[in-house]
Amino acid sequence: MTSHMSKRAIARIVTFATALLLLLFAIILTFGIRAKKAELALEYSYLKAIEDLSTSADNINTSLKKGLYSGTANTMSAISNDLLLDSAAAKASLSQLAASEQSLEGANKFLSQVGNYALSLCKKLERGEKITDEEYNTLEKLCSYSEELKNKLWEIEQSVRGNGEELSYKTVSKLSQISEDDIKSDNGNSVQAGLNLGSAEENSEGYPTLIYDGPFSDHILDKKPQMTKDAKEVTEDKAKKRAGEVSVVQEDELKLVNKEDGKMPSYVFESNINGEKTTVAVTKNGGYCSYMIRNRDVTESNIENQEAVNYAKSYLDELGIYNVQSTYYETVGNVCTVNFAYKENNVLCYTDLIKVKVAMDNGEILGFDGRGFLTNHKTRKFSDAKITEEQAKKIASPRLTIENVQKTLIPSDGEVETLCYELKCRTKDNQEVLVYINCETGVEEQILLLLKSETGTLTV
């Protein structure tokens, strides 16, 4: 009996011990999972911080470049405000990344001073004084430093992608190895792989935007369209006829698939011929085509960009849209998007925009977007300019060589339109710059940097 009880006791001990070991294992596993989650959360917080820092660095570099070509207090004020906001955002991101023993003193010092320096130049211009060559040289140095910082940050992402290095705490922490000397150096060998940033946030406020179809193409469309608000309503049959004209599709091939509401109520028609779908929207009021999209794959490019522009212009001529001028274009995926702005009395209205998409294999029209035109176009009376072209040229920075001047209408805050002289300029290092001088007040309303490539134009 005693021997039997002893075996039972041993069995219980073994059972309890096993249960205890399983419990301990479960606890260790749970804490291990929590620790891993905590480490991943920390890593991805680093990722977000570096992404934000890189975006801020890009913004700072762009603003400093504009500052080099600013000639008035108005523009320098806007630039300094942007620099103060972006440098503050960058410092906040930097504070989450730098290890205490390697605190990125150079970058912190730069971020602390860059906005305040631009603000000091703004105040000087407001007093009627001029920016000296020495001060411009200082701006150039700040711009050069920001370029190095920006490139170094994006280099981290590229090195990880190129080397296939996995994301880890160690790779993230390598950012703290960037010192002031590293940023100033040319070879950058001290910085190894960093971390995978992913794509920059496209909606970050102030982030440079690809505006291939004109420097002011992203103006607000959320207002009552000028051309449809008082126009008579058209029948579905009349709308279908217009859809056929715009899409070059037989009317009997088009079917009504939707009736859009919103700011621009429209009839939406579709056709599907041999697997190629075409969608056309025609406004209920006025019977204007608001957009047309033809879906087909374009696998090769047989025509030049200027030929695509000519095809787009001929298409608008066939539609009876004559008083427009092509401005900028972009070619992506063998499709060229050409922007046209309305021109009236020698004033180019960037507010009244039309986009046309052209297939680069055969010149076929694949898209039409007239919503910008329908939203903003109206009968206008332009007042006489209170300053002359020569006066406008003198307002621009002396560091710019002016190559062409024309009157333009640009959108301002809200729904205000501003008549300006557009000065097409070039810098000593061959950078193209657009400067907009208010025809009435002489205020420097805007500065844009033109970055041209084979595919189109980037404005920042």
Residue pairs with C-beta under 8 A, 6 or more apart in sequence:
39 169
42 169
43 167
43 168
43 169
43 172
43 195
45 96
46 96
46 97
46 172
46 173
46 175
46 195
47 167
47 172
47 195
47 196
47 197
47 198
49 93
49 94
49 96
49 97
50 93
50 97
50 153
50 156
50 175
50 194
50 195
50 197
51 197
51 198
51 200
51 201
52 89
52 90
52 92
52 93
52 201
52 204
53 90
53 93
53 94
53 97
53 153
54 150
54 153
54 154
54 157
54 197
54 200
55 200
55 201
55 204
55 207
56 86
56 87
56 89
56 90
56 93
57 90
57 146
57 149
57 150
57 153
58 150
58 200
58 207
58 208
59 82
59 86
59 206
59 207
59 208
60 83
60 86
60 87
60 90
60 111
60 114
60 146
60 150
61 143
61 146
61 147
61 149
61 150
62 208
62 449
62 460
63 79
63 82
63 83
63 86
63 118
64 83
64 114
64 118
64 139
64 142
64 143
64 146
65 143
65 431
65 449
66 75
66 79
66 447
66 449
67 76
67 79
67 80
67 83
67 118
67 121
67 139
67 143
68 136
68 139
68 140
68 143
68 397
68 399
68 427
69 396
69 397
69 399
69 400
69 425
69 427
69 433
69 435
69 447
70 76
70 79
70 397
70 444
70 447
71 395
71 396
71 397
71 398
71 435
71 444
72 125
72 395
72 443
72 444
73 122
73 123
73 125
73 126
74 443
74 444
74 445
75 444
75 445
75 446
75 447
76 118
76 121
76 122
76 125
77 122
77 126
79 118
79 122
80 115
80 118
80 119
80 121
80 122
82 206
83 114
83 115
83 118
83 119
84 115
84 116
84 118
84 119
85 115
85 206
86 115
86 206
87 111
87 112
87 114
87 115
88 115
90 111
91 108
91 111
91 112
94 104
94 107
94 108
94 111
97 104
97 175
97 176
98 104
98 108
98 175
98 176
99 173
99 176
102 176
102 177
102 179
104 176
104 178
104 179
104 180
105 179
105 180
106 179
106 180
106 181
106 183
106 184
107 149
107 178
107 180
107 183
109 180
110 142
110 145
110 146
110 149
114 142
114 146
117 138
117 139
117 142
118 139
121 131
121 135
121 139
124 131
125 131
136 399
145 183
145 184
148 183
148 184
149 183
152 178
152 182
152 183
152 188
152 191
154 197
155 188
155 191
155 194
156 174
156 175
156 191
156 193
156 194
156 195
156 197
157 194
157 195
157 196
157 197
159 165
159 191
159 192
159 193
159 194
160 167
160 171
160 193
160 194
160 195
160 196
161 196
163 193
165 171
165 193
167 195
167 196
171 193
171 194
171 195
172 194
172 195
174 191
174 192
174 193
174 194
174 195
175 194
175 195
177 190
177 191
177 192
178 190
178 191
179 190
181 190
182 188
182 190
182 191
200 207
201 207
208 458
208 460
209 218
209 459
209 460
210 330
210 458
211 217
211 218
211 328
211 457
211 458
211 459
212 328
212 329
212 330
212 337
212 339
212 456
212 457
212 458
213 327
213 328
213 329
213 330
213 337
213 338
213 339
213 353
213 355
214 327
214 328
214 339
214 341
214 350
214 353
215 327
215 328
215 350
215 410
215 434
215 448
215 459
216 350
216 351
216 410
216 411
217 339
217 350
217 353
217 372
219 350
219 351
219 372
219 376
219 411
220 411
220 415
221 263
221 371
221 372
221 375
222 263
223 263
223 375
223 415
224 263
225 263
225 264
225 283
225 371
225 374
225 375
226 374
226 375
226 376
226 377
226 378
227 286
227 288
227 373
227 374
227 375
227 377
227 378
228 264
228 283
228 285
228 286
228 288
228 374
229 285
231 283
231 285
231 286
231 287
231 288
232 285
232 286
233 284
233 285
234 282
234 284
234 285
234 286
234 287
236 256
236 267
238 287
239 267
239 269
239 282
239 283
239 284
239 287
240 251
240 254
240 256
240 267
240 269
240 282
241 251
242 282
242 287
242 288
242 289
243 249
243 251
243 254
243 267
243 269
243 280
243 282
243 289
243 292
244 250
244 251
244 254
245 319
246 280
246 282
246 289
246 292
246 319
246 368
247 254
247 271
247 278
247 280
247 292
247 294
248 365
249 271
249 273
249 278
249 280
253 271
253 273
254 269
254 270
254 271
254 280
255 269
255 270
255 271
256 267
256 268
256 269
257 268
257 269
257 270
257 279
258 267
258 268
259 265
259 266
259 267
259 268
259 284
260 266
260 267
260 268
260 281
263 375
264 283
264 290
264 371
264 374
264 375
265 283
265 284
265 285
266 281
266 282
266 283
266 284
266 290
267 281
267 282
267 284
268 279
268 280
268 281
269 279
269 280
269 281
269 282
270 277
270 278
270 279
270 280
271 277
271 278
272 278
276 294
276 295
276 296
277 294
277 295
278 292
278 293
278 294
278 295
279 291
279 292
279 293
280 289
280 291
280 292
280 293
281 289
281 290
281 291
281 292
282 288
282 289
282 290
283 289
283 290
283 374
288 370
288 374
289 319
289 368
289 370
290 369
290 370
290 371
290 374
291 367
291 368
291 369
291 370
291 371
292 367
292 368
293 366
293 367
294 364
294 365
294 366
294 367
296 359
296 366
298 333
298 334
298 335
298 359
298 360
298 361
298 366
299 334
299 361
300 334
300 360
300 361
301 331
301 334
301 360
301 361
302 360
302 361
302 362
303 311
303 360
303 361
303 362
303 363
305 329
305 331
305 336
305 454
307 363
308 329
308 331
308 336
308 338
308 358
308 360
308 363
309 326
309 329
309 336
309 338
309 358
311 358
311 363
311 365
312 326
312 336
312 338
312 340
312 356
312 358
312 365
313 324
313 326
313 338
313 340
315 356
315 365
315 368
316 322
316 324
316 340
316 354
316 356
321 354
323 342
323 343
323 344
324 340
324 341
324 342
324 343
324 354
325 340
325 341
325 343
325 348
326 338
326 339
326 340
327 339
327 340
327 341
327 348
327 350
328 339
328 456
328 457
328 459
329 336
329 337
329 338
329 339
329 456
329 457
330 336
330 337
330 455
330 456
330 457
331 337
331 360
331 454
331 455
331 456
332 455
334 359
334 360
334 361
335 357
335 358
335 359
335 360
335 366
335 367
336 357
336 358
336 360
337 355
337 356
337 357
337 358
337 367
337 456
338 355
338 356
338 357
338 358
339 353
339 354
339 355
340 353
340 354
340 355
340 356
341 348
341 349
341 350
341 352
341 353
341 354
342 348
342 349
342 352
342 353
342 354
342 373
342 377
343 349
344 380
344 382
345 382
346 406
346 407
347 382
347 407
347 408
347 409
347 419
348 406
348 407
348 408
348 409
348 422
349 376
349 377
349 380
349 408
349 409
350 408
350 409
350 410
350 411
351 372
351 376
351 377
351 409
351 410
351 411
351 417
352 372
352 373
352 376
352 377
353 372
353 373
353 376
354 368
354 369
354 370
354 372
354 373
355 367
355 368
355 369
355 372
356 365
356 367
356 368
356 369
357 365
357 366
357 367
357 368
358 364
358 365
358 366
359 365
359 366
376 411
376 417
380 409
382 407
382 419
383 419
383 440
385 407
385 419
385 421
385 439
385 440
386 439
386 440
386 441
386 442
387 437
387 439
387 440
387 442
389 405
389 421
391 442
392 405
392 421
392 423
392 437
392 439
392 442
393 402
393 405
393 423
395 437
395 442
395 444
396 402
396 423
396 425
396 435
396 437
396 444
397 435
399 427
399 428
400 423
400 425
400 426
400 427
400 433
400 435
401 425
401 426
401 427
401 428
402 423
402 424
402 425
403 424
403 425
403 426
404 423
404 424
405 421
405 422
405 423
405 424
406 421
406 422
407 419
407 420
407 421
407 422
407 439
408 419
408 420
408 421
408 422
408 436
409 417
409 418
409 419
409 420
410 417
410 418
410 420
410 436
410 445
410 446
411 417
411 418
412 418
412 445
418 436
418 438
418 445
419 438
419 439
419 440
420 436
420 437
420 438
420 439
420 445
420 446
421 436
421 437
421 439
422 434
422 435
422 436
423 434
423 435
423 436
423 437
424 432
424 433
424 434
425 432
425 433
425 434
425 435
426 432
426 433
427 433
431 449
431 450
432 449
432 450
432 452
433 447
433 448
433 449
433 450
434 446
434 447
434 448
434 450
434 459
435 444
435 446
435 447
436 444
436 445
436 446
436 447
437 443
437 444
437 445
438 444
438 445
448 459
448 460
449 459
449 460
450 457
450 458
450 459
451 457
451 458
451 459
451 460
452 458
